[in-house]
Amino acid sequence: MKQLMLGNAAVARGLYEAGCCVISSYPGTPSTEITEEAVKYPEIYCEWAPNEKVAMETAFGACLAGRRAFCAMKHVGLNVAADPLYTMAYTGVNAGLVIGVADDPGMHSSQNEQDSRHHAIAAKVPMLEPSDSAEALTFAKLAYELSEEFDTPVLLKMCTRVAHSQSIVETADRAEPAIKPYEKNIAKYVMMPGNAIRRHPFVEERTRKLAEWAETAPVNRVEPGKDHKIGVITSSTSYQYVKEVFGDTVSVLKLGMANPLPVKLIQDFAGKVEKLVVVEEMDPIIESYCKALGLAVSGKDVLPMEGEFSQNLVAEKLGGSVHTGRSIQDPIPPRPPVMCAGCPHRGLFYTLSKNKCTVLGDIGCYTLGAVAPLAAMDMTLCMGASISAVHGFNKARGAESEGKTVAVIGDSTFMHSGLTGLANIAYNQSNSTVIILDNSITGMTGHQQNPTTGYNIKGDPAGKIDLEALCKAMGFTRVRVVDPYDLKACDTVLKEELAANQPSVIISRRPCALLKYVRHEPPLAVDPIKCVGCRSCMKIGCPAISIKEGKARVDTTLCVGCGVCEQLCGVKAFQSTRKEG
């Protein structure tokens, strides 16, 4: 049956049709929907793991047990999972193991623009790279065949545009292979040095065989053009841009396998065209490979290393037809991202800003605390880095920083990779204050559950980690819980913990305002007679509050009645719209 399907949904469908039985992932845009779509198939066990390393190791355990398995993550998540990946390349698999990784050219929701093809090359594992939803489904199924034929984990590389665009796919029935027997094999699976050194030759031989397969594989195909002046080698979404710009006027070598790349296929293609051009987003992986083969090739000399490509970019740089499209008459004012109205983090960040704290931040929607007018963040690096960094910061500067420096980290990020940093503070005893922003969900990627929420990926009751008990068990005697809607309490607790001469944890607890089960107070309104236009309420950057004709106004369609603005108003101009009776 033919369907219009999102790229990520097509991957999930491919996993289903291939007989995948176990999926363990960590949410990360643009990969999240793969697992959210897969959980709709009752034949597949799906879960959110605390982080990508755990997810990959869980999937490996399932494939070792004889069932086809999968894990998904975004590009920076593959860094977290690199440790098991590089050694799994040596062990190989039992049943098929596929690893989905989604790159983010243009950094729509990421802190860097890395190219995951480097991991495939360095780990010496095959990588498939679909260019639309149909290939996403087909390649997911093919990945299991390659995994089992060549005894290897297989990377399936998506990118933002392929993951989040739709195209036609043709679905089929599920074909679940029989469970493979598990047989103890110390030499294959126990990677102590004496065994691992004997597995390395296997990895190199496997790479040679995969390279031979790539020469004639249907995922790598030549599409002859009307003339042979220009030949374009491309892959992924760049292939779509090339075809939209040039159609069949140029010859195209479309590579669906990013690693290993073929030799003879590329050389033969190059020999049939006058000029060879590589069109690939981000790093010049294919281009450098062609140059290593001794081919004269153009690519990054005209195309950028950074950002997403587009049809117009390809046309502009390579001489195609640029489409100007339509433009609106009036300019649109800039609209920077802000924390939502009623966001529980706003009151806490206001308190940090008011106290002129140095704030080492982390990855999550609360990173928007760095945006004006709060501007309450000094650093964001990677998942969990806030806690490790505040320890190092305070060790380096001592008493000078201890009374005004904090780490902030969300509950999901804390479970992902904050525990070890907190253990370091407890063990090596820096006088550091860590604030866990517990909004009872994984907010930034779309409200996924995590080990602190008490629910699993399906919303069923699950194990729930007690953050207070956990922190105390790690050696913290000072563990405080505060409601971020209560500005006075936030200020008091923050001052007390920064003044204390020992490590401490503050848990700022209030559910995300966007959660469906959260009941809000009636919206507030402003009494224009009382309002003096002092703009004190604007200091929190709430999108529900604006100034019109010199007076504060509240957008009642946005306001959730959190009352934070009310606490800032010295003239008591804010009032509830609650109707009595």
N, C-alpha and C positions, 0 to 999 in steps of 0.2 A: 504494500500500500504506500502511495506517495503522500508525503506530508511536508508542510512548511515548518522547519524546526530550527531553533536556536542552536548555534554551534556546540555549546556545552551540553544541551539536551541531547544532541546527536551523539556525542561521546557516551553519555549515559546509556543511550539506546544501544550503541555498539557493544558496550560492556554487558548489557542484558542479553543481547543476541549471542554473544560469545560464550555465555555460560559463566560469567563472573559470579562468585558466591560471597566474597567478603570485600568490603570497601571500608577503609579507615582513612580519614582526611582531616586536615585543619582548614577552616575557612580562610580564604584569601582572594580578594578580587584581582584578576578576573576568572578565577577557577571555581569559585564557590558553588555555582549552579550545577556543576557536574554531579556532585554528591547529593545536592538537594533534589535533583531529578532522579537520580538512581534510587533514592530511598522510596520512591513511589512504586518500585517493583518489589513485591513481597518476596520474590525468590532470592533477593540479594540482601545480606546482612550489611547494614551501613551504620557508621558511628562517626562522631566528632571526637578526635583524639586531642589530648592537651597541647600537643605541638606536632610539627611535621616529622621530626625524628621518630617520635613514638608511632605516628601513623605509618611510616615506611617500615618500621620494624614489625609492627602488627601485621601489615600486608605480607611481609616476608615470612612471618610465622605461618600465616594461612597457606601460602604457596608451598611452604615446606611440608605442611600437613597434607598436601595433595589437592587443594582447591585453587582454582584461578582467582587471583586477588588483584586489587587496585588501590592506589592511594593518589590523592590530588593535592596540589598546593600551588601557590604563586611562585614567581621566580625567586624572590628572596627567601621563601620557605625552603627552596631546594638547598640553599646554603645551610640551613639548620639540619637538613636531612643528608647532607653530603657525607657524613661519617659512615652511616650504614651503606649508602649507595656505592661508594668506592670499593668497599670490601665485598658487597654482594656481586660486584662484577667478577670477583675471583671465585666466590662459592658457586655462582650460577643458581639455578632454581630447580624446583621439582615440578609443580604445576606452573602455569604461566603467571608472570608478574609484570604488570604494566603500571608505570608511574606517569601521571598527568602533571605537567608543569605549564603554567600560563605566564608568558612574558607580558610586559606592560610598556611598549614603546610610547613615548609621550608622557609617561608617568602620570596617568590619570588618577591613580590611587596608590602610588608607591613612592618610596623614598630614594630609589635609584632606578636606573634604566639598563640593568645588566642583561647580557645575552646568555640564555641558558645553554646554548649550543657549546659553550666552553666547557660546561660540566660534562656533557656527553663525550666530548673529545678527551678530556682529562681522565674521566672514569673509564673510558674505553667500552662504552655501552652504546647500542644502536639507538637512534632517535628518528622518529617519524614526525613529519610536519605537514598537517593538512592545511588546505587553502580555502575550504568552505565546509558547510555542514555535511554534505554528502561524503566528502573525504574524511571528516571527523568520525563519522560512523564506520566507514569502511576501514580506516586506519586503526581504529580501536580494536576491531576484530582481527585484522592482520597482525597487530602487535602481539597478540597471544600466540598466534601461529609461529611468529619469529622467536618469541620467548622460549617456546618449548622445543622448536627445531634446533636452535643454536644455544640452548641452555644459558639464558641470559635475561636479566631484567631489561625492559624496553621503555625508553622515554617517549612519551607522546606530547609534543610541544604545541601548545595553543598560543594565541596572542589575543589581545583585547578585541580586535576587530573580528577575528574568526569566532572567538568565544561568544561574542555578544551580537553577532549579525545572524540573519536567518536566510536559509536557502532550502531548496527542495531536497528531501531525502526519500529513499525507498526502503521501507522497513521489511523485516523478515521475522520468522519465528525464532524463539530461543532454542539453542542447541547446547545443552549442558553436558560436557564430557563426564565420564565416570570418574570418581575420585581416584587419584593416583595413589598407589601404595607408598607409605613412608618407609624407607629403609635406612637404618643407621649407617652413616658413612663419615667417619671421623676425618678421613683425609680430604673430603670435599667440603665439609661444613664447619669444621673446627679450625678457625683461622689463627692458629698460633704460628710463629715464624716458620717452623720446619715444614708445616703443611702449606702455608701461603706461598712460599717460594716455589713450590712444585705446581701451584695453580697458575702462576703468572704466565708460563709458556702456553697454557690453555687459552688464556685471555688473548694473547697475541695471535695465535692460530685462528681463534674464533673471529677476530677482527679481519683477518685476511679472507676468511670464508664469506663474511658478511659483505666485504668490499666486492667480491666476485658476484655475490647475489645482486648487489646494487647495479651492476653493469646491465643486467637484462630485466630488472624488476619493473613491473608495470607502474609502480609509484613514481618512477623516473621516466619521463617521456619527452620525445622530440615532437614539436608541432611546427612543421615546415611553413615558411611564409611565402608570399608572392615573389619577393626578391631576396637575394642572399647578401645584401650589403651589410646588414646588421643582424647579429645573432645575440639574443638576450638569454642569459642564464638567470633563473629566478626561482623563488619558492614562497610558500605561505601566502599571506595577503598581498605581497608585492606582485605575485603572479596575476592577481585580479586587476591591479592597477595597470600593469603592462598590457594585458589583453583589452582593457577598456580604452586605453589610449591608442594602441597600435592595431588592434584586431589581428588580422592574418597578414598584415603587410610586412612584418618582421618574423624571422624564425625564432622559436622559443624552445629552450630546454628547461622544462619544469621539473624541479627536483623535489620529490616528496620525502626522500630520506636525507636528513641533515647530517647524519653520521652513521657509518663511514660513507664518504662520497666516492663515486665511481671515477676511474681514471680514463679508460678507453672511450667510454661514452662521451665524456667531456672533450677529449682530444678529437674524436671524430666529428663532433658538432662544431668545434672551433675550426676544423679544417674545411668546412663547407660554407663559412661566412667570411666576409671581408673584414669586418670589425666585430670584436667580441665585447659585450657589455654585461656586467653583473649588476642586477638590481636586487638588493637585500637590505632590509631594515637593520639598524644598529651596526654591529661590528662586521668587518669584511672577512667573514669566515670562508665563504665560497670564493671570493676574489683572491684571498691569500693562497688558497689551495690551487687555484688556476695558475697563479704566478709561480708557485712551487713546481708546477708541471712544465714551466718554461713558456707559458702562453702569454702573449701580449693582450692585456685586458684592461678595459676601463671600468670604473665603478665609483669608488669613493673620491676620485679626483673631481667628480662633478656632483655626486649625490652625498647628502649629509650623513654623518655618523650618528647624529642625535635626532630624537623626535620621530613621530610617525610619518610615514609617507602618505601620499594621496595621488589621485589621478592627475591633478594639476601640477603637483611637484614633479612627477615623472615626466609629464609633458613639457614642462618648462625646462628641465635639465637635459632632456634627451631629444628635444625638437619636435614634440608632438603638438596637437591642437589643444590649447588651453581654453577651458570653458569658464566664462566670467560669471555666468549665472545671474540671479537677480539680487539686487541690494535694496534694503529698506530705506525710506527717505530720511527718517529721523534716527540719529545715533542712539544706541541703547546704553544707558548708564551702566558702569561696571557693578557687578553683584558678587562680591567675594563670599566664600563659604563662611558660615557662622554656626555656632552651636544653636540648636533648636530652642524655640521658646519653651521655658520650663525645664531646660536641660539641668539635671542635678549637679553638673560639674561647675556651672556658672558661679554659684555662690562661693564655692571653695576657691576658685581661681580669683574671684574678686578679693577674697580675704588674703590670698597670697600676694596679689598685686599691691594691695593697700599696705601690707607689712614689708614691702620691698624685698621679698624673698628671692633668692637665686633658685630657680626651679629647673631641675633636670628631668626632662619629660620622656615620654615613651610613645609607642605606636598605638593609635586608636583615635576615635572621633574627638577625644579630649585634647588631641594635639592642636585643635582649633583654639585652645586657650592661649596660643601664641599670637593670635590675630588681634589687632586693635579693636576695641579700646582696652581690652584686658592686658594684652601683651605680656602675659604671665608665664612665659616659658623661655628658657635660655638654651636648651639643647634637646634635640631628638635624634637618635642614632638608629637603633634597631630594637627589636622585641627584647625587653628585659634589661636593656642597657642603663635605664635610669637608676636602678638600685645599685648596680655595680659601680656606675660612674659617681654617684653621690658618696660612696665609700672612698673611692680614690680621691675625689675632690677634697673631702674632709681630711683624709690622711695627709694630703699635700699641703693644705693650708691651716690645718689645726683649728684652734679656738677662733681664729679670725673668721672662719666660715661656718662653724658648727651651729651657731645660734641664728643663722639666717638662710641656710641652704636645705632644700628638701628634694626628695624624689617623688614623682607622681606616676602611678601606673594603674591601668584598669584591671578589673578582676580577671577577665579572660587572659589578658597579657601576663598578669602575675602567675597564673597557672601554666601558661605557655613556657615562660623562661625567667620568671622573677624569683622563683624559690631558691635557686642556687646563689643568686646575688644576695638575697636576704640571709642565707646561711653564712655567707662570707662576712657580712656585717656582724652577725652573732658570734662567729668564730674568732674573727680578727679585731673585733671590738672597736669600731669607729663610733663616735658620738653622732650618729646619723638618724634623721627622721624620714621615714618612708610613709607616703600617703597612698593607700589603695583606694582607688575610685570605684566603688562597688555599685554599679548600676544594674546588677542582676541579669546581665545578658552580654553577648558579644555584639556590640552596637554597630561598629563601623562597617561590617560586612553584611549587615542585614538581619540582625536579631537571631543569631544561632545560639544554641545552648552551650554551656561549658560546665566543667566539674563543680562550679560553685552554685549553679542554679537549681540543682535537684531534679532536672529533667534531661532526657536523652534527645537524640535527633528527631525522634517521632513525637516528642512532647510527652512521652510516658514518664512516670516517676523513676528516678535513677539515684545513684549514690550522690550525696551532697557533701562537699568539703566545707567544714566550719573554719572560716578564715581566722577568727579570734583564737580558737583552740590551736590551730596550726601555728600561728605566730608565737603563741606562748610556748608550744612544744619545741619551737626552734630556739628558745632561750630569751625571748623578749618579755620582760616583766611589765613594761609599759605598753599596753595595747588599748587604745581609746576608740570609741565609735561615736561618730557625729553625724547629724542630719545637715547636709549642705544647704538646705533651705533656711536654716537658722543661722543667720550671719553672726549674731552675738556669740553663740556657742562655738562656731567655727573659729572665731577670733580668739576666744579664751583658750580653747584646747590647743590651737596652733602655738600660741605664745608659751603655754605651759610646757609643751613637748620640746620646743626649741630651747627653752631655758633649762630643761633637765639635763643632767650630766651623765646621760646613758642613752643607748640606742632605744628608739621608740617607733611604734607603728600607729598611724591614725587611719581608721577605716571610715571613709566618707560614704555613707550608705543611703541611697535613695534610688528606686527603680527608674530606668529610662522613661522619659515622659511620653515616648511614642509606643510603648508596650500596650497592647490592646486591653489587657486586664487592669491597667492602672486607672483608677478613678480620680478625676481632677476636680478641683474646686471651681466654682463659677468664675468667669473672667473678671478682672478688675476694670474699673473705669477711673477717669481723672475728673475731679471737680475743677472746672476751669476758673472758678472764682478763687479757690484756695491756691491753685498752682501759680507759682511766681516765676516760672521759666528758668529755674536755676540749673537745670540739666543734670542734677545729681543722679537721676534715674537712668541717664544715658551711659553712665560709667560702666554698666554691666553688659552693654552691647546686646540687649535682648531685641530680636527682630520684631517683637510685638509692640515695641514702644517707639514712637517717633515724635518729632517736634513740628507742630504746624501753627503758624501765626503766633509763635513765641510761647506756646503752651504744649505740655506733654499730652500725647494721645495714645490710647491703647487700641490695638486691632483685636477686637473680641473674637475674631475667627481664629486667631493664633494663641491668645493668652490662655494659660491653663490654671491661672490663679495661684501660682506658687508663692507669691507674696514677697519675693526677694526685693523687688522694686519698692514695695511699700515700706520696707525697713530702711530704705535709703532716703526717703522723703521726709525732710525736716518739718514740713508744713502739713503733713497728713492729707495730701491731696488725693491719694489713691483710696478707692473705696470699692467694696464688693458689689457685684450686681445681683447677688443672691436675692431671690424673691421670698419674702416671708409668707408662711402659711402654705 
